[in-house]
């Protein structure tokens, strides 16, 4: 029981980490591709308590989350640079 609770917590953490990026992703070209995916993630968060999870699945999701964040570093750095440049010019 405790292990399942921990797995659900880890999964919830991954999903929240990705969802926290939603406002920032609106500034990059990928946002339209990801909009439906964010809706799906929000639905998953609501259903986590109903899920049966195993360590391998959660570890795979954690790895995918880390890869996703790594892939976003370059596009997000461009967005940050543009926003800072805009702020500096004002």
N, CA, C and O atoms as a CHARMM CRD file, in Angstrom:
* protein
*
  360
    1    1 UNK  N      0.83000  -1.19800   0.00000 PROA 1      0.00000
    2    1 UNK  CA     0.00000   0.00000   0.00000 PROA 1      0.00000
    3    1 UNK  C      0.87400   1.26200   0.00000 PROA 1      0.00000
    4    1 UNK  O      0.63100   2.19300  -0.76900 PROA 1      0.00000
    5    2 UNK  N      1.88700   1.28400   0.86500 PROA 2      0.00000
    6    2 UNK  CA     2.77400   2.44500   0.93900 PROA 2      0.00000
    7    2 UNK  C      3.53000   2.61300  -0.37800 PROA 2      0.00000
    8    2 UNK  O      3.73200   3.73300  -0.84700 PROA 2      0.00000
    9    3 UNK  N      3.94600   1.48800  -0.97200 PROA 3      0.00000
   10    3 UNK  CA     4.67500   1.54200  -2.23300 PROA 3      0.00000
   11    3 UNK  C      3.79300   2.11800  -3.34800 PROA 3      0.00000
   12    3 UNK  O      4.25900   2.92800  -4.15000 PROA 3      0.00000
   13    4 UNK  N      2.53400   1.70700  -3.39900 PROA 4      0.00000
   14    4 UNK  CA     1.61500   2.21900  -4.41100 PROA 4      0.00000
   15    4 UNK  C      1.39500   3.72000  -4.22400 PROA 4      0.00000
   16    4 UNK  O      1.32400   4.46900  -5.19800 PROA 4      0.00000
   17    5 UNK  N      1.28800   4.14500  -2.98800 PROA 5      0.00000
   18    5 UNK  CA     1.10700   5.57100  -2.69600 PROA 5      0.00000
   19    5 UNK  C      2.32000   6.37500  -3.17900 PROA 5      0.00000
   20    5 UNK  O      2.17200   7.46400  -3.73200 PROA 5      0.00000
   21    6 UNK  N      3.51200   5.82600  -2.96400 PROA 6      0.00000
   22    6 UNK  CA     4.73800   6.49000  -3.41500 PROA 6      0.00000
   23    6 UNK  C      4.79500   6.54600  -4.94300 PROA 6      0.00000
   24    6 UNK  O      5.18600   7.56600  -5.51200 PROA 6      0.00000
   25    7 UNK  N      4.41200   5.46500  -5.60200 PROA 7      0.00000
   26    7 UNK  CA     4.40600   5.44300  -7.06700 PROA 7      0.00000
   27    7 UNK  C      3.44300   6.49200  -7.62200 PROA 7      0.00000
   28    7 UNK  O      3.76100   7.18600  -8.58800 PROA 7      0.00000
   29    8 UNK  N      2.28300   6.60200  -7.01400 PROA 8      0.00000
   30    8 UNK  CA     1.29700   7.59200  -7.45100 PROA 8      0.00000
   31    8 UNK  C      1.81700   9.00700  -7.22700 PROA 8      0.00000
   32    8 UNK  O      1.57700   9.90000  -8.04000 PROA 8      0.00000
   33    9 UNK  N      2.51600   9.20300  -6.14100 PROA 9      0.00000
   34    9 UNK  CA     3.09100  10.51300  -5.84700 PROA 9      0.00000
   35    9 UNK  C      4.15800  10.87300  -6.88600 PROA 9      0.00000
   36    9 UNK  O      4.21800  12.01400  -7.34500 PROA 9      0.00000
   37   10 UNK  N      4.98100   9.92100  -7.24700 PROA 10     0.00000
   38   10 UNK  CA     6.01900  10.15700  -8.25300 PROA 10     0.00000
   39   10 UNK  C      5.40300  10.46000  -9.61800 PROA 10     0.00000
   40   10 UNK  O      5.87700  11.34000 -10.33700 PROA 10     0.00000
   41   11 UNK  N      4.34900   9.72900  -9.96800 PROA 11     0.00000
   42   11 UNK  CA     3.66600   9.98000 -11.23300 PROA 11     0.00000
   43   11 UNK  C      3.02900  11.36600 -11.22700 PROA 11     0.00000
   44   11 UNK  O      3.13600  12.11500 -12.19800 PROA 11     0.00000
   45   12 UNK  N      2.37400  11.69000 -10.13700 PROA 12     0.00000
   46   12 UNK  CA     1.73500  13.00600 -10.00200 PROA 12     0.00000
   47   12 UNK  C      2.78600  14.11200 -10.15400 PROA 12     0.00000
   48   12 UNK  O      2.52600  15.13000 -10.79600 PROA 12     0.00000
   49   13 UNK  N      3.94700  13.91700  -9.57600 PROA 13     0.00000
   50   13 UNK  CA     5.03000  14.89400  -9.66800 PROA 13     0.00000
   51   13 UNK  C      5.45900  15.10100 -11.12500 PROA 13     0.00000
   52   13 UNK  O      5.67000  16.23600 -11.55300 PROA 13     0.00000
   53   14 UNK  N      5.58900  14.01900 -11.87700 PROA 14     0.00000
   54   14 UNK  CA     5.96200  14.13500 -13.29300 PROA 14     0.00000
   55   14 UNK  C      4.92300  14.93800 -14.06500 PROA 14     0.00000
   56   14 UNK  O      5.26200  15.83900 -14.83300 PROA 14     0.00000
   57   15 UNK  N      3.66400  14.60300 -13.85300 PROA 15     0.00000
   58   15 UNK  CA     2.59600  15.28000 -14.58800 PROA 15     0.00000
   59   15 UNK  C      2.52400  16.76400 -14.23200 PROA 15     0.00000
   60   15 UNK  O      2.35600  17.61100 -15.10900 PROA 15     0.00000
   61   16 UNK  N      2.65300  17.07200 -12.94900 PROA 16     0.00000
   62   16 UNK  CA     2.62300  18.48100 -12.52900 PROA 16     0.00000
   63   16 UNK  C      3.82200  19.24800 -13.08800 PROA 16     0.00000
   64   16 UNK  O      3.69600  20.41200 -13.46800 PROA 16     0.00000
   65   17 UNK  N      4.97300  18.59700 -13.13700 PROA 17     0.00000
   66   17 UNK  CA     6.17000  19.23900 -13.68000 PROA 17     0.00000
   67   17 UNK  C      5.93500  19.66700 -15.12200 PROA 17     0.00000
   68   17 UNK  O      6.29300  20.77700 -15.51500 PROA 17     0.00000
   69   18 UNK  N      5.33600  18.78500 -15.90300 PROA 18     0.00000
   70   18 UNK  CA     5.05600  19.10500 -17.30100 PROA 18     0.00000
   71   18 UNK  C      3.98100  20.17900 -17.40600 PROA 18     0.00000
   72   18 UNK  O      4.10800  21.11400 -18.19600 PROA 18     0.00000
   73   19 UNK  N      2.93100  20.04600 -16.61700 PROA 19     0.00000
   74   19 UNK  CA     1.83000  21.01400 -16.69400 PROA 19     0.00000
   75   19 UNK  C      2.24900  22.41800 -16.26200 PROA 19     0.00000
   76   19 UNK  O      1.67200  23.40500 -16.71900 PROA 19     0.00000
   77   20 UNK  N      3.23800  22.51100 -15.39400 PROA 20     0.00000
   78   20 UNK  CA     3.72500  23.82900 -14.97700 PROA 20     0.00000
   79   20 UNK  C      4.34800  24.59500 -16.14000 PROA 20     0.00000
   80   20 UNK  O      4.46200  25.81900 -16.09500 PROA 20     0.00000
   81   21 UNK  N      4.74600  23.87500 -17.17100 PROA 21     0.00000
   82   21 UNK  CA     5.35700  24.51000 -18.34000 PROA 21     0.00000
   83   21 UNK  C      4.33500  25.05900 -19.32600 PROA 21     0.00000
   84   21 UNK  O      4.69200  25.79400 -20.24600 PROA 21     0.00000
   85   22 UNK  N      3.07700  24.71000 -19.14100 PROA 22     0.00000
   86   22 UNK  CA     2.04800  25.08100 -20.12000 PROA 22     0.00000
   87   22 UNK  C      2.05000  26.56900 -20.47700 PROA 22     0.00000
   88   22 UNK  O      2.03900  26.88900 -21.66600 PROA 22     0.00000
   89   23 UNK  N      2.06300  27.49600 -19.51200 PROA 23     0.00000
   90   23 UNK  CA     2.06200  28.92200 -19.89300 PROA 23     0.00000
   91   23 UNK  C      3.29900  29.31900 -20.70200 PROA 23     0.00000
   92   23 UNK  O      3.20100  30.12600 -21.62600 PROA 23     0.00000
   93   24 UNK  N      4.44700  28.76000 -20.36300 PROA 24     0.00000
   94   24 UNK  CA     5.67500  29.08900 -21.08900 PROA 24     0.00000
   95   24 UNK  C      5.66700  28.50600 -22.49800 PROA 24     0.00000
   96   24 UNK  O      6.21500  29.10300 -23.42500 PROA 24     0.00000
   97   25 UNK  N      5.05000  27.34900 -22.65600 PROA 25     0.00000
   98   25 UNK  CA     5.03000  26.70200 -23.96200 PROA 25     0.00000
   99   25 UNK  C      4.12400  27.42100 -24.95200 PROA 25     0.00000
  100   25 UNK  O      4.23200  27.20600 -26.15900 PROA 25     0.00000
  101   26 UNK  N      3.24200  28.26100 -24.46000 PROA 26     0.00000
  102   26 UNK  CA     2.39500  29.04400 -25.36300 PROA 26     0.00000
  103   26 UNK  C      3.22900  29.97200 -26.23900 PROA 26     0.00000
  104   26 UNK  O      2.77700  30.40400 -27.29900 PROA 26     0.00000
  105   27 UNK  N      4.44100  30.27600 -25.79800 PROA 27     0.00000
  106   27 UNK  CA     5.30200  31.19800 -26.53700 PROA 27     0.00000
  107   27 UNK  C      6.14800  30.52000 -27.61400 PROA 27     0.00000
  108   27 UNK  O      6.84400  31.20200 -28.36600 PROA 27     0.00000
  109   28 UNK  N      6.09800  29.20100 -27.69800 PROA 28     0.00000
  110   28 UNK  CA     6.88900  28.51700 -28.72500 PROA 28     0.00000
  111   28 UNK  C      5.95400  27.84500 -29.72300 PROA 28     0.00000
  112   28 UNK  O      4.77500  27.62700 -29.44600 PROA 28     0.00000
  113   29 UNK  N      6.49400  27.53100 -30.86000 PROA 29     0.00000
  114   29 UNK  CA     5.69300  26.99400 -31.95900 PROA 29     0.00000
  115   29 UNK  C      5.06500  25.63800 -31.64900 PROA 29     0.00000
  116   29 UNK  O      4.08700  25.26100 -32.29300 PROA 29     0.00000
  117   30 UNK  N      5.58900  24.91600 -30.70500 PROA 30     0.00000
  118   30 UNK  CA     5.07800  23.58400 -30.39100 PROA 30     0.00000
  119   30 UNK  C      3.76800  23.61400 -29.62900 PROA 30     0.00000
  120   30 UNK  O      3.12000  22.57700 -29.47700 PROA 30     0.00000
  121   31 UNK  N      3.36600  24.77200 -29.14900 PROA 31     0.00000
  122   31 UNK  CA     2.22500  24.84600 -28.23600 PROA 31     0.00000
  123   31 UNK  C      0.94800  24.26900 -28.82800 PROA 31     0.00000
  124   31 UNK  O      0.19500  23.60100 -28.11900 PROA 31     0.00000
  125   32 UNK  N      0.68400  24.51000 -30.11500 PROA 32     0.00000
  126   32 UNK  CA    -0.55200  23.98500 -30.69900 PROA 32     0.00000
  127   32 UNK  C     -0.54000  22.46200 -30.75100 PROA 32     0.00000
  128   32 UNK  O     -1.59200  21.83400 -30.63800 PROA 32     0.00000
  129   33 UNK  N      0.62600  21.86400 -30.91900 PROA 33     0.00000
  130   33 UNK  CA     0.73600  20.40500 -30.93200 PROA 33     0.00000
  131   33 UNK  C      0.52300  19.81500 -29.54400 PROA 33     0.00000
  132   33 UNK  O      0.06000  18.68300 -29.40900 PROA 33     0.00000
  133   34 UNK  N      0.85700  20.57200 -28.52900 PROA 34     0.00000
  134   34 UNK  CA     0.81400  20.05700 -27.15800 PROA 34     0.00000
  135   34 UNK  C     -0.49700  20.34200 -26.42800 PROA 34     0.00000
  136   34 UNK  O     -0.75800  19.74500 -25.38400 PROA 34     0.00000
  137   35 UNK  N     -1.31000  21.22700 -26.94800 PROA 35     0.00000
  138   35 UNK  CA    -2.53200  21.64800 -26.25000 PROA 35     0.00000
  139   35 UNK  C     -3.42100  20.46800 -25.85300 PROA 35     0.00000
  140   35 UNK  O     -3.86100  20.38300 -24.70700 PROA 35     0.00000
  141   36 UNK  N     -3.68600  19.55700 -26.79700 PROA 36     0.00000
  142   36 UNK  CA    -4.51300  18.38500 -26.49300 PROA 36     0.00000
  143   36 UNK  C     -3.83700  17.48500 -25.46800 PROA 36     0.00000
  144   36 UNK  O     -4.49400  16.88400 -24.61800 PROA 36     0.00000
  145   37 UNK  N     -2.51300  17.40400 -25.56300 PROA 37     0.00000
  146   37 UNK  CA    -1.76600  16.55600 -24.62900 PROA 37     0.00000
  147   37 UNK  C     -1.88000  17.08800 -23.19900 PROA 37     0.00000
  148   37 UNK  O     -1.95800  16.30300 -22.25400 PROA 37     0.00000
  149   38 UNK  N     -1.89200  18.39800 -23.03500 PROA 38     0.00000
  150   38 UNK  CA    -2.04700  18.97100 -21.69800 PROA 38     0.00000
  151   38 UNK  C     -3.41000  18.61600 -21.11800 PROA 38     0.00000
  152   38 UNK  O     -3.53000  18.32800 -19.92700 PROA 38     0.00000
  153   39 UNK  N     -4.43000  18.63800 -21.95700 PROA 39     0.00000
  154   39 UNK  CA    -5.76000  18.22800 -21.50300 PROA 39     0.00000
  155   39 UNK  C     -5.76700  16.78400 -21.04000 PROA 39     0.00000
  156   39 UNK  O     -6.39600  16.45000 -20.03500 PROA 39     0.00000
  157   40 UNK  N     -5.06600  15.92900 -21.77100 PROA 40     0.00000
  158   40 UNK  CA    -4.97200  14.51600 -21.40400 PROA 40     0.00000
  159   40 UNK  C     -4.23900  14.35600 -20.06900 PROA 40     0.00000
  160   40 UNK  O     -4.65300  13.56000 -19.22600 PROA 40     0.00000
  161   41 UNK  N     -3.16100  15.10400 -19.87700 PROA 41     0.00000
  162   41 UNK  CA    -2.41100  15.02200 -18.61900 PROA 41     0.00000
  163   41 UNK  C     -3.26600  15.46300 -17.43500 PROA 41     0.00000
  164   41 UNK  O     -3.19500  14.87500 -16.35600 PROA 41     0.00000
  165   42 UNK  N     -4.06800  16.49400 -17.64300 PROA 42     0.00000
  166   42 UNK  CA    -4.95200  16.96600 -16.56700 PROA 42     0.00000
  167   42 UNK  C     -5.97000  15.89700 -16.19700 PROA 42     0.00000
  168   42 UNK  O     -6.28800  15.72100 -15.02100 PROA 42     0.00000
  169   43 UNK  N     -6.48400  15.17800 -17.19800 PROA 43     0.00000
  170   43 UNK  CA    -7.42100  14.08800 -16.91700 PROA 43     0.00000
  171   43 UNK  C     -6.72700  12.95500 -16.16800 PROA 43     0.00000
  172   43 UNK  O     -7.30900  12.35400 -15.26600 PROA 43     0.00000
  173   44 UNK  N     -5.48600  12.66700 -16.54100 PROA 44     0.00000
  174   44 UNK  CA    -4.73700  11.60400 -15.86400 PROA 44     0.00000
  175   44 UNK  C     -4.51500  11.92800 -14.39000 PROA 44     0.00000
  176   44 UNK  O     -4.63100  11.05200 -13.53400 PROA 44     0.00000
  177   45 UNK  N     -4.19800  13.18100 -14.09900 PROA 45     0.00000
  178   45 UNK  CA    -3.98100  13.57300 -12.70400 PROA 45     0.00000
  179   45 UNK  C     -5.22400  13.29000 -11.87500 PROA 45     0.00000
  180   45 UNK  O     -5.13300  12.82600 -10.73800 PROA 45     0.00000
  181   46 UNK  N     -6.38400  13.57200 -12.45200 PROA 46     0.00000
  182   46 UNK  CA    -7.63300  13.33900 -11.72600 PROA 46     0.00000
  183   46 UNK  C     -7.89500  11.85600 -11.48800 PROA 46     0.00000
  184   46 UNK  O     -8.63500  11.49900 -10.57000 PROA 46     0.00000
  185   47 UNK  N     -7.30100  10.99500 -12.29900 PROA 47     0.00000
  186   47 UNK  CA    -7.56500   9.55100 -12.20100 PROA 47     0.00000
  187   47 UNK  C     -6.43200   8.75300 -11.56900 PROA 47     0.00000
  188   47 UNK  O     -6.50400   7.52600 -11.51200 PROA 47     0.00000
  189   48 UNK  N     -5.40900   9.41200 -11.10300 PROA 48     0.00000
  190   48 UNK  CA    -4.26000   8.69200 -10.54700 PROA 48     0.00000
  191   48 UNK  C     -4.66900   7.76100  -9.41600 PROA 48     0.00000
  192   48 UNK  O     -4.16100   6.64300  -9.32500 PROA 48     0.00000
  193   49 UNK  N     -5.56800   8.19700  -8.56200 PROA 49     0.00000
  194   49 UNK  CA    -5.95700   7.36300  -7.41900 PROA 49     0.00000
  195   49 UNK  C     -6.62000   6.05900  -7.83700 PROA 49     0.00000
  196   49 UNK  O     -6.63400   5.10400  -7.05900 PROA 49     0.00000
  197   50 UNK  N     -7.16800   5.99500  -9.04400 PROA 50     0.00000
  198   50 UNK  CA    -7.80800   4.78200  -9.54400 PROA 50     0.00000
  199   50 UNK  C     -6.81200   3.83700 -10.20400 PROA 50     0.00000
  200   50 UNK  O     -7.15700   2.69000 -10.49000 PROA 50     0.00000
  201   51 UNK  N     -5.61200   4.28000 -10.44700 PROA 51     0.00000
  202   51 UNK  CA    -4.62800   3.51300 -11.21400 PROA 51     0.00000
  203   51 UNK  C     -3.87800   2.50900 -10.35900 PROA 51     0.00000
  204   51 UNK  O     -3.61800   2.72400  -9.17600 PROA 51     0.00000
  205   52 UNK  N     -3.54500   1.41000 -11.00500 PROA 52     0.00000
  206   52 UNK  CA    -2.62600   0.44000 -10.42800 PROA 52     0.00000
  207   52 UNK  C     -1.29600   0.65700 -11.14000 PROA 52     0.00000
  208   52 UNK  O     -1.22600   0.57600 -12.36700 PROA 52     0.00000
  209   53 UNK  N     -0.26700   0.92400 -10.39400 PROA 53     0.00000
  210   53 UNK  CA     1.03100   1.24300 -10.97700 PROA 53     0.00000
  211   53 UNK  C      2.09000   0.25300 -10.52500 PROA 53     0.00000
  212   53 UNK  O      1.99200  -0.34900  -9.45600 PROA 53     0.00000
  213   54 UNK  N      3.10600   0.10000 -11.36400 PROA 54     0.00000
  214   54 UNK  CA     4.27400  -0.69800 -10.98800 PROA 54     0.00000
  215   54 UNK  C      5.51300   0.17300 -11.17500 PROA 54     0.00000
  216   54 UNK  O      5.49800   1.13600 -11.94200 PROA 54     0.00000
  217   55 UNK  N      6.56300  -0.16800 -10.48100 PROA 55     0.00000
  218   55 UNK  CA     7.80600   0.60000 -10.48800 PROA 55     0.00000
  219   55 UNK  C      8.32100   0.84200 -11.90500 PROA 55     0.00000
  220   55 UNK  O      8.72900   1.95600 -12.23400 PROA 55     0.00000
  221   56 UNK  N      8.30400  -0.18500 -12.73900 PROA 56     0.00000
  222   56 UNK  CA     8.85300  -0.05400 -14.09300 PROA 56     0.00000
  223   56 UNK  C      8.11000   1.00700 -14.90100 PROA 56     0.00000
  224   56 UNK  O      8.73100   1.77100 -15.64000 PROA 56     0.00000
  225   57 UNK  N      6.79400   1.05900 -14.76600 PROA 57     0.00000
  226   57 UNK  CA     6.01000   2.06000 -15.49800 PROA 57     0.00000
  227   57 UNK  C      6.33700   3.47300 -15.03200 PROA 57     0.00000
  228   57 UNK  O      6.52100   4.37500 -15.85000 PROA 57     0.00000
  229   58 UNK  N      6.40800   3.66000 -13.73100 PROA 58     0.00000
  230   58 UNK  CA     6.69400   4.99100 -13.18900 PROA 58     0.00000
  231   58 UNK  C      8.12000   5.41500 -13.54500 PROA 58     0.00000
  232   58 UNK  O      8.35500   6.57800 -13.87200 PROA 58     0.00000
  233   59 UNK  N      9.06300   4.48900 -13.48500 PROA 59     0.00000
  234   59 UNK  CA    10.44200   4.80600 -13.85400 PROA 59     0.00000
  235   59 UNK  C     10.52000   5.21700 -15.32600 PROA 59     0.00000
  236   59 UNK  O     11.26100   6.13500 -15.67700 PROA 59     0.00000
  237   60 UNK  N      9.76300   4.54500 -16.17900 PROA 60     0.00000
  238   60 UNK  CA     9.73000   4.88300 -17.60500 PROA 60     0.00000
  239   60 UNK  C      9.14500   6.28200 -17.81300 PROA 60     0.00000
  240   60 UNK  O      9.64000   7.04700 -18.64100 PROA 60     0.00000
  241   61 UNK  N      8.09500   6.61400 -17.06600 PROA 61     0.00000
  242   61 UNK  CA     7.47500   7.94100 -17.16700 PROA 61     0.00000
  243   61 UNK  C      8.42200   9.01600 -16.64800 PROA 61     0.00000
  244   61 UNK  O      8.50300  10.10300 -17.22100 PROA 61     0.00000
  245   62 UNK  N      9.13800   8.71800 -15.56600 PROA 62     0.00000
  246   62 UNK  CA    10.12200   9.68000 -15.04500 PROA 62     0.00000
  247   62 UNK  C     11.22200   9.92800 -16.07000 PROA 62     0.00000
  248   62 UNK  O     11.65900  11.06400 -16.25600 PROA 62     0.00000
  249   63 UNK  N     11.66500   8.87500 -16.72900 PROA 63     0.00000
  250   63 UNK  CA    12.69500   9.01200 -17.75500 PROA 63     0.00000
  251   63 UNK  C     12.18000   9.82300 -18.94200 PROA 63     0.00000
  252   63 UNK  O     12.88700  10.68300 -19.46700 PROA 63     0.00000
  253   64 UNK  N     10.95300   9.54700 -19.35900 PROA 64     0.00000
  254   64 UNK  CA    10.35600  10.30000 -20.46800 PROA 64     0.00000
  255   64 UNK  C     10.18800  11.76900 -20.10000 PROA 64     0.00000
  256   64 UNK  O     10.39200  12.64700 -20.93800 PROA 64     0.00000
  257   65 UNK  N      9.81900  12.03800 -18.85600 PROA 65     0.00000
  258   65 UNK  CA     9.67300  13.42300 -18.39500 PROA 65     0.00000
  259   65 UNK  C     11.02000  14.13900 -18.44400 PROA 65     0.00000
  260   65 UNK  O     11.10700  15.27900 -18.90100 PROA 65     0.00000
  261   66 UNK  N     12.05900  13.47200 -17.97700 PROA 66     0.00000
  262   66 UNK  CA    13.40100  14.06100 -18.00900 PROA 66     0.00000
  263   66 UNK  C     13.83600  14.33400 -19.44800 PROA 66     0.00000
  264   66 UNK  O     14.41400  15.38300 -19.73200 PROA 66     0.00000
  265   67 UNK  N     13.56400  13.39900 -20.35500 PROA 67     0.00000
  266   67 UNK  CA    13.91100  13.59900 -21.76900 PROA 67     0.00000
  267   67 UNK  C     13.13500  14.76600 -22.37000 PROA 67     0.00000
  268   67 UNK  O     13.69100  15.56600 -23.12200 PROA 67     0.00000
  269   68 UNK  N     11.85900  14.86200 -22.03900 PROA 68     0.00000
  270   68 UNK  CA    11.01700  15.95100 -22.53000 PROA 68     0.00000
  271   68 UNK  C     11.57200  17.29900 -22.06600 PROA 68     0.00000
  272   68 UNK  O     11.67800  18.23900 -22.85300 PROA 68     0.00000
  273   69 UNK  N     11.92200  17.38200 -20.79600 PROA 69     0.00000
  274   69 UNK  CA    12.47200  18.62900 -20.25800 PROA 69     0.00000
  275   69 UNK  C     13.79600  18.98200 -20.93500 PROA 69     0.00000
  276   69 UNK  O     14.06900  20.14900 -21.21600 PROA 69     0.00000
  277   70 UNK  N     14.60400  17.96900 -21.18800 PROA 70     0.00000
  278   70 UNK  CA    15.88600  18.19700 -21.85000 PROA 70     0.00000
  279   70 UNK  C     15.67500  18.70600 -23.28300 PROA 70     0.00000
  280   70 UNK  O     16.37300  19.61300 -23.73500 PROA 70     0.00000
  281   71 UNK  N     14.71000  18.11500 -23.98500 PROA 71     0.00000
  282   71 UNK  CA    14.43000  18.53800 -25.35800 PROA 71     0.00000
  283   71 UNK  C     13.87800  19.96200 -25.42200 PROA 71     0.00000
  284   71 UNK  O     14.02600  20.63900 -26.43900 PROA 71     0.00000
  285   72 UNK  N     13.25500  20.40800 -24.36100 PROA 72     0.00000
  286   72 UNK  CA    12.68300  21.75900 -24.34000 PROA 72     0.00000
  287   72 UNK  C     13.70100  22.83600 -23.98600 PROA 72     0.00000
  288   72 UNK  O     13.41200  24.02500 -24.12700 PROA 72     0.00000
  289   73 UNK  N     14.86900  22.44600 -23.53600 PROA 73     0.00000
  290   73 UNK  CA    15.84400  23.44600 -23.09500 PROA 73     0.00000
  291   73 UNK  C     16.16600  24.46300 -24.18600 PROA 73     0.00000
  292   73 UNK  O     16.17600  25.66400 -23.91400 PROA 73     0.00000
  293   74 UNK  N     16.42500  24.01900 -25.39500 PROA 74     0.00000
  294   74 UNK  CA    16.78700  24.94800 -26.46700 PROA 74     0.00000
  295   74 UNK  C     15.61600  25.85200 -26.85500 PROA 74     0.00000
  296   74 UNK  O     15.78400  27.07100 -26.86700 PROA 74     0.00000
  297   75 UNK  N     14.43200  25.30600 -27.17300 PROA 75     0.00000
  298   75 UNK  CA    13.32500  26.21500 -27.51400 PROA 75     0.00000
  299   75 UNK  C     12.96400  27.16500 -26.37100 PROA 75     0.00000
  300   75 UNK  O     12.64100  28.32900 -26.61100 PROA 75     0.00000
  301   76 UNK  N     13.01700  26.68100 -25.14700 PROA 76     0.00000
  302   76 UNK  CA    12.65600  27.52700 -24.00800 PROA 76     0.00000
  303   76 UNK  C     13.71200  28.59900 -23.76700 PROA 76     0.00000
  304   76 UNK  O     13.37600  29.70300 -23.33900 PROA 76     0.00000
  305   77 UNK  N     14.97100  28.30000 -24.02900 PROA 77     0.00000
  306   77 UNK  CA    16.01200  29.31400 -23.84100 PROA 77     0.00000
  307   77 UNK  C     15.81300  30.44800 -24.84400 PROA 77     0.00000
  308   77 UNK  O     16.08800  31.60800 -24.53600 PROA 77     0.00000
  309   78 UNK  N     15.34200  30.11900 -26.02600 PROA 78     0.00000
  310   78 UNK  CA    15.05500  31.15000 -27.03000 PROA 78     0.00000
  311   78 UNK  C     13.90500  32.04200 -26.56700 PROA 78     0.00000
  312   78 UNK  O     13.95400  33.26100 -26.73600 PROA 78     0.00000
  313   79 UNK  N     12.88400  31.44100 -25.99100 PROA 79     0.00000
  314   79 UNK  CA    11.73600  32.20200 -25.48600 PROA 79     0.00000
  315   79 UNK  C     12.17900  33.12100 -24.35900 PROA 79     0.00000
  316   79 UNK  O     11.79000  34.28900 -24.32000 PROA 79     0.00000
  317   80 UNK  N     12.99300  32.60200 -23.43800 PROA 80     0.00000
  318   80 UNK  CA    13.48000  33.42200 -22.32400 PROA 80     0.00000
  319   80 UNK  C     14.30800  34.59000 -22.83900 PROA 80     0.00000
  320   80 UNK  O     14.15400  35.72000 -22.37600 PROA 80     0.00000
  321   81 UNK  N     15.19400  34.31300 -23.80800 PROA 81     0.00000
  322   81 UNK  CA    16.04700  35.35700 -24.35900 PROA 81     0.00000
  323   81 UNK  C     15.20000  36.44900 -25.00900 PROA 81     0.00000
  324   81 UNK  O     15.45200  37.63700 -24.80600 PROA 81     0.00000
  325   82 UNK  N     14.19900  36.05000 -25.78800 PROA 82     0.00000
  326   82 UNK  CA    13.32400  37.01400 -26.45600 PROA 82     0.00000
  327   82 UNK  C     12.55200  37.84600 -25.44200 PROA 82     0.00000
  328   82 UNK  O     12.41700  39.05800 -25.61000 PROA 82     0.00000
  329   83 UNK  N     12.04800  37.21200 -24.39700 PROA 83     0.00000
  330   83 UNK  CA    11.29300  37.93100 -23.36400 PROA 83     0.00000
  331   83 UNK  C     12.19500  38.92200 -22.63200 PROA 83     0.00000
  332   83 UNK  O     11.78600  40.05000 -22.35900 PROA 83     0.00000
  333   84 UNK  N     13.41900  38.50600 -22.31500 PROA 84     0.00000
  334   84 UNK  CA    14.35000  39.40000 -21.62400 PROA 84     0.00000
  335   84 UNK  C     14.74000  40.56400 -22.53300 PROA 84     0.00000
  336   84 UNK  O     14.86200  41.70300 -22.08100 PROA 84     0.00000
  337   85 UNK  N     14.93300  40.26900 -23.80300 PROA 85     0.00000
  338   85 UNK  CA    15.29600  41.30600 -24.76400 PROA 85     0.00000
  339   85 UNK  C     14.16200  42.33000 -24.87800 PROA 85     0.00000
  340   85 UNK  O     14.40400  43.53600 -24.90700 PROA 85     0.00000
  341   86 UNK  N     12.92400  41.83500 -24.94100 PROA 86     0.00000
  342   86 UNK  CA    11.76200  42.71600 -25.01000 PROA 86     0.00000
  343   86 UNK  C     11.68500  43.59600 -23.76900 PROA 86     0.00000
  344   86 UNK  O     11.43600  44.79800 -23.86500 PROA 86     0.00000
  345   87 UNK  N     11.89900  42.99500 -22.61200 PROA 87     0.00000
  346   87 UNK  CA    11.82500  43.73900 -21.35600 PROA 87     0.00000
  347   87 UNK  C     12.92500  44.79700 -21.30100 PROA 87     0.00000
  348   87 UNK  O     12.69300  45.91500 -20.84000 PROA 87     0.00000
  349   88 UNK  N     14.11300  44.44500 -21.76700 PROA 88     0.00000
  350   88 UNK  CA    15.23800  45.36800 -21.75000 PROA 88     0.00000
  351   88 UNK  C     14.97900  46.56700 -22.66500 PROA 88     0.00000
  352   88 UNK  O     15.35700  47.69200 -22.34000 PROA 88     0.00000
  353   89 UNK  N     14.33900  46.32800 -23.79800 PROA 89     0.00000
  354   89 UNK  CA    14.08000  47.40300 -24.74900 PROA 89     0.00000
  355   89 UNK  C     13.00400  48.36000 -24.27400 PROA 89     0.00000
  356   89 UNK  O     12.94400  49.49500 -24.74700 PROA 89     0.00000
  357   90 UNK  N     12.16500  47.94200 -23.36500 PROA 90     0.00000
  358   90 UNK  CA    11.09500  48.81100 -22.87300 PROA 90     0.00000
  359   90 UNK  C     11.68500  49.78600 -21.94900 PROA 90     0.00000
  360   90 UNK  O     10.97200  50.62900 -21.40400 PROA 90     0.00000
